[in-house]
Amino acid sequence: VTNGKLKVLELAAGSGVHTQHFLSSILDDDKNIDIEWHPSDPDPASRASLNARAKLAGMEKYILPANGWVVGVEGGTACSDGA
C-alpha cells in the first residue's frame, strides 16, 4: 500500500482472465477501494489481450497498461514507473 493505494503486481498475467476475475471480486467487496493493478507478461499478444480485456470490462481506471514491465534482451525483467 502506497499513500493509501493498494498496488498489485501480477506476474505472468497471460490474457488477463485472472486479472479481470480477481479485480472484479475485489471491487464487488469494496467499491471504494483505491487499487492499481499492474499486470505483466513477456508475450506481446498476451499484453494486447490484457489491455483489450481491461478496456472492454471498463476497468482501465484500475488496470494499468500491461507494458509497464519490460523484458530484457537476455530474458530478464526490469520495472518502469513510467517516468
HELIX and SHEET records of a PDB file:
HELIX    1   1 VAL A   17  ASP A   29  1                                  13    
HELIX    2   2 PRO A   44  LEU A   56  1                                  13    
HELIX    3   3 ALA A   66  GLY A   68  5                                   3    
SHEET    1   A 2 LEU A   6  GLU A  10  0                                        
SHEET    2   A 2 ILE A  35  PRO A  39  1                                        
SHEET    1   B 2 TRP A  69  VAL A  71  0                                        
SHEET    2   B 2 THR A  77  CYS A  79 -1                                        
END                                                                             
